[in-house]
Amino acid sequence: MKFFIDTANLDQIKEAQDLGVLDGVTTNPSLMAKEGITGADNIINHYKKICDIVTGDVSAEVIATDYEGIIKEGEQLAKLHDQIIVKVPMIKDGVKAIKYFSDKGIKTNCTLVFSAGQALLAAKAGATYVSPFIGRLDDISTDGLNLIAEIRLIYDNYGFNTQILAASVRHTMHVIDCAKIGADVMTGPLSSIEGLLKHPLTDIGLAKFLADYKKGN
Ligand code: G3P
């Protein structure tokens, strides 16, 4: 299972990278705005900074919503760095654009996916990644993890190569449950990754080992 961090915060990206388990980064316009990164030039520079920190895939989202605009913007983003994955929304022109990018060998991440049917379309169009937003489904009393399971079943039925990127992961149990279901990737905040470290018996056990070591030295 790949671990992506879902942030545009460079300190958090560095921290996750230093842990040695980071496989990539996802961003979106809201995450950029949260860091105060606004304006096309600043956003592009920020993507370059992220690519300099990590070695894996970095999703960069298009703003255009029409086919020609998505193609133009996506091709510009893809040229920035070979780690860039063009993030395209699940809309009609987005699906057409994903097919175009796929035919040209440009990697894509189909975002804002909330149903199995949308995920099937993304795979048919040749998306590299599909991003079902599990936290936002949970927010409206709908089981986000069930969507991951449905997509896993459909992709396995037909051998689709599109990777399931569980997005809108909010906490550590989401990470574990996505791993059980077989999501290929999860993207979440740093806290969702660091939460995997924690167990009180580890802390108690380590304290005892160190205390016992000191007794004999
Ligand atoms: O990866 C998608 C993500 O950025 C959305 O997360 O927490 O805003 O639903 P959230």
Residues whose N, C-alpha, C, O or C-beta is under 5 A from the ligand:
A	BS01	G3P	D6 G135 R136 A167 S168
